[in-house]
Amino acid sequence: METTLKCCVIDDEPLARDLICSFIKKTPFLELENAYASASEAIRSIISGNIELVFLDIQMPELNGIEFARVIPAECRIVFVTAYEQYAIDGFRHNALDYLLKPVSYSEFLAAANRALQWKEMRMRTESNQILQSNNKKYIIVKSEYKLVQIEVDKITYIEGLKDYVKIFTDNSANCIMSLIKMKTIEQYLPSNRFIRVHRSFIVNMEKVSVIERNRIVFGKTYIPISETYKDIYSNYIQNHLVTDRPQNDEV
């Protein structure tokens, strides 16, 4: 599958905006999500995380490109499009991959787009390596009270989140291990092929699950709910392991 980048254009000049849009449409690895006449119009779309690359004008009313670059997510990259070369240095301080001087030629645009593509491919390789390393991890070490505790990953049954704390339950202890750490953080250190977030407050080691009933996972007298937010991930796991005579695309 070829790598693609979801893009948007933000420029208050209609001709300049339309030109960049036309360049995106003729570039196979770019997908134009939307175009905006001001940064304020684009904020909601950018913050939602759907956009990976922004072609951003600098000189705009209300909220200029440099100011806008300070508030967008770090994983969304920027190519500044400006008529003023002196803004280039400021641009590179704010998550910019490149900058283009107006009037922009397609060859210049394509060079910047290729740099963005290389950035995404490098990020994908890094994330893939991190997942592989996580899936091979045998132990994690967490701070609990005033000591460090090493926990064998295979022994973890489930993890419960309580605000900024987590409670780690293992199958070799009647007591849980409490640590001042967020669920999102500890989730990144667990093998993703076995540990699944089934609720905003619960991560479950699916290899330890024996009984599932009424959208709940049962561990003895403990019932862990499966929320709608995480139901698709959970259902995919079940679908891949379910023994059934029905076709694999049937609903569980």
N, C-alpha and C positions, 0 to 999 in steps of 0.2 A: 504494500500500500504506500502510495507516494505521500510525502509530508506536505501539508498545506498550512497556511497561516491565515487566520481570520483577521481582517483589517477594517479600519474605519478611517475616514478623512475628516479633518476639522479645519475649516478655512472659511473666513467670512467673505472672501472674494469668489463669486460664482464661477468665473472663468477658470481660475486657478484650481478650485475644488473639482470642477468637471474634468479638467485635464488629468489630475491625479486619479480620479475614478476611472477614466478611460484606460489609463496605464495599468491599473490593477486588473481590470476586466480582461486585458489581453495577455496577462501574465499567468501561466497555468497553475502555479503553486500558491497564488493569492486568491482569497475569497473576500469580496467586498460585502461587509455586513451592513454598513450604513455610512452616510455622509451628513455632516452637520455644519451649520453656518456659525456656530459659536461653541466654545468649550463648555459653557453652562448647559447647553442642550445635550451634550454627550456624557455628562458625569454619570448618570444612572447606568447607562450601558457599559461604560468602562469599569465602574465599581463592581458590577455584577460578575465580572470575570470572563465574559464571552469573547472579549477582544484581546488578541495577542500582539498586534502591531498597530500603531497609530501614526498616520502621516499628519503632522501637526504644524499648523501655521503659528508663528510667534506673535506677530503684531495683530492683536484682535481686541475689540472693545470688551469692557466688563472684566473678563478674565483672560489674561494673555497666556501664550503657550508655556512660558517658563513657570508661571504660577500654577498652571494646570498640571504640569509635570510633577510638581511636588506632592500632589494628592492622589495620583493614580497608583494602583498596585505595582509592586516592584517587578512582578512577573510579566507585566505588559510593557513592551518596549516601544521606543519612539524613534521616528525619523522626522527631524524638524525640517520644515519647508519654509524658507524665508527669503526675503529680498535683501536682507542685511547681513553681510558676512560677519560683522562684529559680534553677532549673537552666538556664533558657533561654539566658543569656549564655554559660555554659560550653559549651552545646550548639552554638552558632554558631561556636565556635572549633574545632570538630572535624567539619568537612565537612557540617554540617547545612544542609539546604535550608529547614527549617521546624521548628516544634514545635507539638504539640497538647496541650492540657490536658484531663485526664480530669475528668468523663465527656465523651467526644468525640461531637459531632453529625456527621451525614453531610455537612452543608453545610461545616463546618470541615475535615473530612477531604478533601472534593472540592477545596476551594481549595488545600490543600497538594499534593494529587495533580496538580493542573493546573500548579502551579509546577514540579514535578518533570518533567512532560511538556515544558514550555517549555525547561527546562534541557537535556533530551535532544535536542530538535529543534535548539537552538542549537549543541550539540556536533556533531551530524550535519552541519549546514551548514558548520561550521568545518573538519571533517575532509574534507568534499567539496572545499572550496576549497584545502586543503593538497594533496590528491591532484592537482587540476587544475594547481596551480602546479608541483608536482613533475614531472608529465608533460610540461610545457612547458620544463623546465630544459635548457639547452644545455651548461652547464659546472658542474663542482663544483671546489672548492678544498680541498685537504687539506694538512696538515703532514707533511712527509717529511724526517726528520733535522732540519736546522736551517733549512729553507726552506719556503715555501709553493709548492705546485705546482698549477697550474690544468690540469684534465683535461677534454677534450671528451667529453661523455657518450656521444655516438655512436661514439667510438673504443674504449670499454671493451668488452672481450670477456667477461671474467668476473672475479670477485673471490673470493679465498680467505681464510678466516678462520683465524688462528692465535692462540688465547687472546685477548689484548687488542689484537692487531695485525691488520691486513688487508694482503693483497698484491693490488694492482690491476694486472691485465694488460690491455694495450691492443694494438690491431692495427697500431700504427705504431712499436713499440719491442720490441726483443728482451729488454729488462729490465723487471721489474715495479717498481711504485712501492709502497713500504711506508709505512704510516702507523699511528700509535698511536691506534686508534679501534676500537670494537666493531662487529661485523657488523650488529647491530640498528640502530645509529645511522646507518651509511652507507646501509642499506637504505631508510630514511625519505627520503633525499635523491635517490633514483633513480626514474625514471619507472616506475610500477607496471604500466603497460601493456606494457612491454618487458622489464624486469628481474624475474626470478623466482628466489626462494630454492628451490633444488632439494635442498639438503642443509644441515645445520646449519653446514657449513663452506664452502658455495659459493653465490654468487649469479651467475646467468648472464644475459647479454644475449641473449635468444632470437632477435633479428634476426641475430646472428652465427653461429647454429647451422646447420651444414650436414648433420651426420650424427648420428643417434641409434641406438644398438644395444644390446640386452640391458640396458635400463634404465640406460644410460650415455650421456652426451653427449660427443662426440669433438671435440677441438680438436687436430688434428695428432697428436702422440704423447701428448697429455694426455687422460685419461679421467676424467670427472666423474660420480660416482655420483648416482643419483636415489633418495633415501631414502623410506621408507614415510611418514614424518611429513609430507613435502611433496608426496607423489605426487598428491593430489587437485588441488592448484593447478596443478601441471605438466600433469596429464591434461586439465584444463579448457582450458588454453591450446592444447594439441595438438588437442583436439576442435574448437575454434573455427577452426582453420586447416587442418585435414586435408581434402584433396580425396578424396572417396570416394563410391561409389554406395550405400553403406549408409545407413540412417536416422541422423540426427544423435544420437539417444539410444543408439545401439549403443556397446558398449564398444570402446575403441581396442585 
